[in-house]
Amino acid sequence: MALAPLPRINEITSAIIKAAIEVHRALGPGLLEAPYFACLVYELRNAGLRLDTERRVPVVYKEVRIDCGFRVDLIVEDTVVVEVKSLAQVAPVHPAQLLTYLKFTGCPAGLLINFNVPVLKNGLTRVLNT
């Protein structure tokens, strides 16, 4: 997978954040993850973005591909991994999990979106695959 230029990554992440804000404004905090996920998928498709939902991603261990039922929530434009959460508090393992997803998918950027916050900007974490 070729690395997307930074302006393209910024454009895609901005569109995802805009869609997430729209979903958060409509639903508010306090729901389980599934409604946020479904509404975010709807908004992203409405915005004309290409995305894969729950893509199976194998773990590569010592050059062996191991299918462990590992699924990534969303991959937008083959560039940005989106992990949707609805948690009381994001734990340090969640950004680490996103970074691992970036490593296994080869995507250059990821967004961790926790919808269970009063103001969505406080639930956003952007991670780059350096």
N, CA and C atoms as a LAMMPS dump frame, in Angstrom:
ITEM: TIMESTEP
0
ITEM: NUMBER OF ATOMS
390
ITEM: BOX BOUNDS ff ff ff
-5.0000000000000000e+02 5.0000000000000000e+02
-5.0000000000000000e+02 5.0000000000000000e+02
-5.0000000000000000e+02 5.0000000000000000e+02
ITEM: ATOMS id mol type element x y z
1 1 1 N 0.844 -1.169 0
2 1 2 C 0 0 0
3 1 3 C 0.892 1.236 0
4 2 1 N 0.698 2.109 -0.964
5 2 2 C 1.504 3.326 -1.052
6 2 3 C 1.066 4.312 0.021
7 3 1 N 2.025 5.013 0.564
8 3 2 C 1.758 5.993 1.592
9 3 3 C 1.086 7.207 0.965
10 4 1 N -0.092 7.577 1.5
11 4 2 C -0.8 8.75 0.999
12 4 3 C -0.077 10.006 1.457
13 5 1 N -0.078 11.056 0.626
14 5 2 C 0.554 12.301 1.057
15 5 3 C -0.207 12.898 2.239
16 6 1 N 0.517 13.631 3.095
17 6 2 C -0.073 14.189 4.305
18 6 3 C -1.311 15.045 4.038
19 7 1 N -1.333 15.898 2.997
20 7 2 C -2.57 16.658 2.753
21 7 3 C -3.773 15.751 2.511
22 8 1 N -3.567 14.629 1.826
23 8 2 C -4.67 13.682 1.576
24 8 3 C -5.101 13.025 2.886
25 9 1 N -4.14 12.665 3.73
26 9 2 C -4.471 12.079 5.033
27 9 3 C -5.275 13.079 5.856
28 10 1 N -4.848 14.331 5.858
29 10 2 C -5.561 15.37 6.611
30 10 3 C -6.979 15.567 6.079
31 11 1 N -7.128 15.519 4.758
32 11 2 C -8.443 15.671 4.132
33 11 3 C -9.379 14.527 4.553
34 12 1 N -8.86 13.323 4.54
35 12 2 C -9.679 12.158 4.906
36 12 3 C -10.024 12.187 6.389
37 13 1 N -9.038 12.438 7.247
38 13 2 C -9.325 12.466 8.687
39 13 3 C -10.298 13.593 9.022
40 14 1 N -10.189 14.725 8.346
41 14 2 C -11.13 15.83 8.574
42 14 3 C -12.555 15.417 8.211
43 15 1 N -12.701 14.726 7.089
44 15 2 C -14.028 14.266 6.666
45 15 3 C -14.598 13.26 7.658
46 16 1 N -13.754 12.382 8.183
47 16 2 C -14.203 11.389 9.174
48 16 3 C -14.631 12.088 10.453
49 17 1 N -13.839 13.045 10.903
50 17 2 C -14.173 13.781 12.131
51 17 3 C -15.474 14.559 11.952
52 18 1 N -15.646 15.19 10.802
53 18 2 C -16.893 15.912 10.512
54 18 3 C -18.092 14.97 10.6
55 19 1 N -17.962 13.785 10.016
56 19 2 C -19.047 12.796 10.065
57 19 3 C -19.301 12.335 11.499
58 20 1 N -18.237 12.119 12.264
59 20 2 C -18.377 11.683 13.653
60 20 3 C -19.06 12.748 14.494
61 21 1 N -18.731 14 14.258
62 21 2 C -19.385 15.093 14.986
63 21 3 C -20.872 15.122 14.669
64 22 1 N -21.216 14.915 13.411
65 22 2 C -22.627 14.873 13.01
66 22 3 C -23.372 13.756 13.756
67 23 1 N -22.759 12.583 13.821
68 23 2 C -23.364 11.452 14.535
69 23 3 C -23.497 11.772 16.021
70 24 1 N -22.448 12.332 16.606
71 24 2 C -22.459 12.643 18.043
72 24 3 C -23.51 13.701 18.364
73 25 1 N -23.653 14.701 17.502
74 25 2 C -24.684 15.735 17.722
75 25 3 C -26.083 15.126 17.707
76 26 1 N -26.304 14.175 16.826
77 26 2 C -27.629 13.56 16.697
78 26 3 C -27.933 12.578 17.822
79 27 1 N -26.945 11.774 18.216
80 27 2 C -27.188 10.706 19.185
81 27 3 C -26.78 11.062 20.605
82 28 1 N -25.761 11.912 20.756
83 28 2 C -25.244 12.237 22.08
84 28 3 C -24.473 11.056 22.662
85 29 1 N -23.892 11.241 23.847
86 29 2 C -23.156 10.15 24.497
87 29 3 C -24.121 9.176 25.176
88 30 1 N -23.595 8.016 25.585
89 30 2 C -24.362 7.105 26.426
90 30 3 C -24.879 5.848 25.769
91 31 1 N -24.703 5.696 24.47
92 31 2 C -25.147 4.476 23.797
93 31 3 C -24.008 3.473 23.718
94 32 1 N -24.337 2.253 23.341
95 32 2 C -23.303 1.267 23.059
96 32 3 C -22.641 1.605 21.725
97 33 1 N -21.588 0.903 21.409
98 33 2 C -20.781 1.185 20.221
99 33 3 C -21.54 0.99 18.901
100 34 1 N -22.397 -0.023 18.821
101 34 2 C -23.022 -0.407 17.547
102 34 3 C -23.81 0.723 16.862
103 35 1 N -24.647 1.49 17.563
104 35 2 C -25.358 2.562 16.862
105 35 3 C -24.425 3.649 16.313
106 36 1 N -23.386 3.989 17.056
107 36 2 C -22.429 4.98 16.575
108 36 3 C -21.73 4.469 15.314
109 37 1 N -21.336 3.206 15.345
110 37 2 C -20.653 2.598 14.208
111 37 3 C -21.549 2.645 12.968
112 38 1 N -22.792 2.187 13.109
113 38 2 C -23.714 2.138 11.973
114 38 3 C -23.994 3.534 11.417
115 39 1 N -24.181 4.509 12.285
116 39 2 C -24.457 5.869 11.83
117 39 3 C -23.217 6.507 11.198
118 40 1 N -22.038 6.213 11.731
119 40 2 C -20.807 6.735 11.143
120 40 3 C -20.602 6.157 9.743
121 41 1 N -20.849 4.879 9.574
122 41 2 C -20.755 4.25 8.249
123 41 3 C -21.712 4.947 7.283
124 42 1 N -22.933 5.197 7.726
125 42 2 C -23.929 5.891 6.905
126 42 3 C -23.413 7.262 6.474
127 43 1 N -22.907 8.049 7.431
128 43 2 C -22.411 9.399 7.142
129 43 3 C -21.212 9.374 6.184
130 44 1 N -20.287 8.445 6.405
131 44 2 C -19.106 8.372 5.548
132 44 3 C -19.483 7.989 4.119
133 45 1 N -20.397 7.056 3.976
134 45 2 C -20.849 6.672 2.627
135 45 3 C -21.595 7.828 1.969
136 46 1 N -22.39 8.549 2.757
137 46 2 C -23.095 9.721 2.237
138 46 3 C -22.13 10.798 1.764
139 47 1 N -20.972 10.875 2.392
140 47 2 C -19.945 11.84 2.012
141 47 3 C -19.15 11.375 0.789
142 48 1 N -19.469 10.198 0.287
143 48 2 C -18.805 9.687 -0.911
144 48 3 C -17.455 9.044 -0.656
145 49 1 N -17.187 8.697 0.601
146 49 2 C -15.908 8.06 0.929
147 49 3 C -15.995 6.554 0.726
148 50 1 N -14.92 5.987 0.248
149 50 2 C -14.813 4.539 0.059
150 50 3 C -14.357 3.932 1.376
151 51 1 N -15.047 2.899 1.841
152 51 2 C -14.652 2.301 3.112
153 51 3 C -14.928 0.815 3.159
154 52 1 N -14.123 0.168 3.993
155 52 2 C -14.319 -1.247 4.316
156 52 3 C -14.737 -1.302 5.778
157 53 1 N -15.725 -2.134 6.061
158 53 2 C -16.157 -2.31 7.444
159 53 3 C -15.744 -3.687 7.922
160 54 1 N -15.256 -3.725 9.137
161 54 2 C -14.868 -4.969 9.805
162 54 3 C -13.996 -5.854 8.902
163 55 1 N -12.991 -5.251 8.303
164 55 2 C -12.078 -5.985 7.424
165 55 3 C -11.25 -6.966 8.248
166 56 1 N -11.213 -8.203 7.791
167 56 2 C -10.364 -9.217 8.418
168 56 3 C -8.918 -8.9 8.097
169 57 1 N -8.097 -8.882 9.114
170 57 2 C -6.678 -8.592 8.933
171 57 3 C -5.883 -9.686 9.633
172 58 1 N -5.044 -10.389 8.884
173 58 2 C -4.242 -11.434 9.52
174 58 3 C -3.087 -10.839 10.317
175 59 1 N -2.678 -11.557 11.323
176 59 2 C -1.472 -11.216 12.07
177 59 3 C -0.316 -11.872 11.332
178 60 1 N 0.746 -11.117 11.098
179 60 2 C 1.921 -11.684 10.45
180 60 3 C 2.965 -11.913 11.533
181 61 1 N 3.274 -13.182 11.738
182 61 2 C 4.228 -13.579 12.774
183 61 3 C 5.323 -14.409 12.123
184 62 1 N 6.545 -13.91 12.186
185 62 2 C 7.685 -14.605 11.572
186 62 3 C 7.374 -15.011 10.132
187 63 1 N 6.858 -14.049 9.383
188 63 2 C 6.527 -14.21 7.972
189 63 3 C 5.401 -15.202 7.704
190 64 1 N 4.669 -15.584 8.732
191 64 2 C 3.529 -16.475 8.579
192 64 3 C 2.262 -15.667 8.847
193 65 1 N 1.307 -15.752 7.916
194 65 2 C 0.022 -15.071 8.102
195 65 3 C -0.883 -15.959 8.939
196 66 1 N -1.328 -15.428 10.072
197 66 2 C -2.17 -16.182 10.997
198 66 3 C -3.52 -15.485 11.088
199 67 1 N -4.569 -16.196 10.706
200 67 2 C -5.904 -15.625 10.781
201 67 3 C -6.478 -15.923 12.158
202 68 1 N -6.567 -14.884 12.982
203 68 2 C -7.062 -15.045 14.361
204 68 3 C -8.439 -14.4 14.546
205 69 1 N -9.147 -14.151 13.457
206 69 2 C -10.43 -13.486 13.599
207 69 3 C -10.274 -12.012 13.927
208 70 1 N -9.128 -11.445 13.604
209 70 2 C -8.783 -10.05 13.872
210 70 3 C -9.505 -9.171 12.854
211 71 1 N -10.329 -8.211 13.331
212 71 2 C -11.086 -7.333 12.439
213 71 3 C -10.883 -5.877 12.827
214 72 1 N -10.712 -5.053 11.82
215 72 2 C -10.585 -3.617 12.013
216 72 3 C -11.963 -3.001 11.759
217 73 1 N -12.407 -2.09 12.63
218 73 2 C -13.744 -1.495 12.491
219 73 3 C -13.951 -0.909 11.094
220 74 1 N -13.151 0.093 10.749
221 74 2 C -13.3 0.779 9.461
222 74 3 C -11.937 1.094 8.869
223 75 1 N -11.85 0.997 7.565
224 75 2 C -10.7 1.521 6.841
225 75 3 C -11.272 2.42 5.753
226 76 1 N -10.92 3.701 5.817
227 76 2 C -11.482 4.702 4.914
228 76 3 C -10.449 5.055 3.846
229 77 1 N -10.877 4.938 2.593
230 77 2 C -10.032 5.272 1.442
231 77 3 C -8.7 4.524 1.468
232 78 1 N -8.68 3.323 2.016
233 78 2 C -7.456 2.515 2.132
234 78 3 C -6.315 3.283 2.791
235 79 1 N -6.658 4.268 3.621
236 79 2 C -5.654 5.164 4.186
237 79 3 C -5.763 5.336 5.69
238 80 1 N -6.991 5.441 6.2
239 80 2 C -7.204 5.75 7.614
240 80 3 C -7.995 4.627 8.286
241 81 1 N -7.415 4.069 9.344
242 81 2 C -8.111 3.081 10.172
243 81 3 C -8.917 3.854 11.206
244 82 1 N -10.18 3.48 11.376
245 82 2 C -11.034 4.118 12.37
246 82 3 C -11.48 3.056 13.358
247 83 1 N -11.198 3.305 14.612
248 83 2 C -11.625 2.414 15.696
249 83 3 C -12.701 3.17 16.488
250 84 1 N -13.901 2.608 16.513
251 84 2 C -15.045 3.231 17.179
252 84 3 C -15.19 2.638 18.576
253 85 1 N -15.318 3.528 19.552
254 85 2 C -15.489 3.103 20.95
255 85 3 C -16.628 3.884 21.579
256 86 1 N -17.157 3.343 22.658
257 86 2 C -18.097 4.044 23.523
258 86 3 C -17.752 3.638 24.947
259 87 1 N -16.759 4.322 25.499
260 87 2 C -16.173 3.953 26.791
261 87 3 C -16.292 5.089 27.789
262 88 1 N -16.352 4.745 29.063
263 88 2 C -16.31 5.765 30.105
264 88 3 C -14.978 6.495 30.06
265 89 1 N -13.92 5.76 29.75
266 89 2 C -12.584 6.35 29.66
267 89 3 C -11.723 5.494 28.738
268 90 1 N -10.993 6.158 27.865
269 90 2 C -10.055 5.461 26.985
270 90 3 C -8.847 5.053 27.825
271 91 1 N -8.458 3.799 27.706
272 91 2 C -7.296 3.276 28.427
273 91 3 C -6.074 3.362 27.52
274 92 1 N -4.868 3.329 28.094
275 92 2 C -3.647 3.385 27.278
276 92 3 C -3.573 2.263 26.227
277 93 1 N -4.253 1.15 26.468
278 93 2 C -4.21 0.048 25.517
279 93 3 C -4.935 0.389 24.206
280 94 1 N -5.894 1.303 24.234
281 94 2 C -6.678 1.586 23.036
282 94 3 C -5.869 2.293 21.942
283 95 1 N -5.11 3.365 22.223
284 95 2 C -4.238 3.91 21.178
285 95 3 C -3.165 2.912 20.734
286 96 1 N -2.691 2.091 21.669
287 96 2 C -1.709 1.056 21.31
288 96 3 C -2.337 0.043 20.355
289 97 1 N -3.578 -0.315 20.61
290 97 2 C -4.31 -1.224 19.728
291 97 3 C -4.424 -0.617 18.329
292 98 1 N -4.748 0.67 18.261
293 98 2 C -4.865 1.348 16.971
294 98 3 C -3.529 1.346 16.224
295 99 1 N -2.46 1.59 16.938
296 99 2 C -1.13 1.574 16.314
297 99 3 C -0.815 0.181 15.757
298 100 1 N -1.202 -0.852 16.472
299 100 2 C -1.015 -2.223 15.989
300 100 3 C -1.837 -2.453 14.723
301 101 1 N -3.07 -1.947 14.699
302 101 2 C -3.901 -2.067 13.497
303 101 3 C -3.23 -1.383 12.309
304 102 1 N -2.627 -0.225 12.557
305 102 2 C -1.927 0.484 11.477
306 102 3 C -0.773 -0.363 10.951
307 103 1 N -0.055 -0.963 11.865
308 103 2 C 1.088 -1.81 11.482
309 103 3 C 0.634 -2.975 10.601
310 104 1 N -0.43 -3.66 11.005
311 104 2 C -0.87 -4.843 10.265
312 104 3 C -1.577 -4.502 8.949
313 105 1 N -2.21 -3.324 8.86
314 105 2 C -2.897 -2.95 7.626
315 105 3 C -1.998 -2.18 6.67
316 106 1 N -0.943 -1.563 7.208
317 106 2 C -0.091 -0.721 6.383
318 106 3 C -0.658 0.671 6.158
319 107 1 N -1.76 0.988 6.806
320 107 2 C -2.354 2.325 6.661
321 107 3 C -1.49 3.355 7.389
322 108 1 N -1.411 4.566 6.848
323 108 2 C -0.542 5.573 7.447
324 108 3 C -1.131 6.324 8.637
325 109 1 N -2.454 6.277 8.811
326 109 2 C -3.063 7.072 9.888
327 109 3 C -4.263 6.348 10.466
328 110 1 N -4.576 6.698 11.706
329 110 2 C -5.733 6.111 12.366
330 110 3 C -6.411 7.104 13.279
331 111 1 N -7.704 6.886 13.48
332 111 2 C -8.48 7.684 14.418
333 111 3 C -9.159 6.755 15.411
334 112 1 N -8.996 7.048 16.667
335 112 2 C -9.744 6.394 17.739
336 112 3 C -10.839 7.381 18.124
337 113 1 N -12.091 6.977 17.958
338 113 2 C -13.206 7.872 18.246
339 113 3 C -14.034 7.269 19.376
340 114 1 N -13.999 7.924 20.535
341 114 2 C -14.803 7.52 21.681
342 114 3 C -16.022 8.436 21.737
343 115 1 N -17.192 7.88 21.428
344 115 2 C -18.422 8.662 21.383
345 115 3 C -19.019 8.927 22.763
346 116 1 N -18.529 8.272 23.792
347 116 2 C -19.129 8.405 25.121
348 116 3 C -18.497 9.555 25.91
349 117 1 N -18.523 10.734 25.298
350 117 2 C -18.001 11.952 25.929
351 117 3 C -18.992 13.088 25.65
352 118 1 N -19.059 14.083 26.554
353 118 2 C -19.982 15.198 26.316
354 118 3 C -19.637 16.018 25.065
355 119 1 N -18.342 16.228 24.807
356 119 2 C -17.881 16.978 23.638
357 119 3 C -16.954 16.052 22.844
358 120 1 N -17.294 15.797 21.584
359 120 2 C -16.579 14.769 20.824
360 120 3 C -15.093 15.062 20.658
361 121 1 N -14.7 16.332 20.585
362 121 2 C -13.263 16.612 20.412
363 121 3 C -12.441 16 21.551
364 122 1 N -13.055 15.787 22.703
365 122 2 C -12.366 15.158 23.824
366 122 3 C -12.292 13.629 23.696
367 123 1 N -12.969 13.086 22.694
368 123 2 C -12.961 11.649 22.464
369 123 3 C -12.162 11.237 21.237
370 124 1 N -11.442 12.189 20.641
371 124 2 C -10.682 11.904 19.418
372 124 3 C -9.199 11.731 19.695
373 125 1 N -8.645 10.686 19.136
374 125 2 C -7.199 10.463 19.188
375 125 3 C -6.739 10.117 17.782
376 126 1 N -5.763 10.87 17.288
377 126 2 C -5.217 10.606 15.956
378 126 3 C -3.824 9.991 16.141
379 127 1 N -3.577 8.921 15.399
380 127 2 C -2.315 8.209 15.489
381 127 3 C -1.732 8.08 14.083
382 128 1 N -0.44 8.343 13.943
383 128 2 C 0.239 8.166 12.665
384 128 3 C 1.137 6.949 12.726
385 129 1 N 1.192 6.218 11.643
386 129 2 C 2.022 5.026 11.533
387 129 3 C 3.394 5.459 11.029
388 130 1 N 4.296 5.7 11.952
389 130 2 C 5.617 6.189 11.551
390 130 3 C 6.527 5.004 11.392
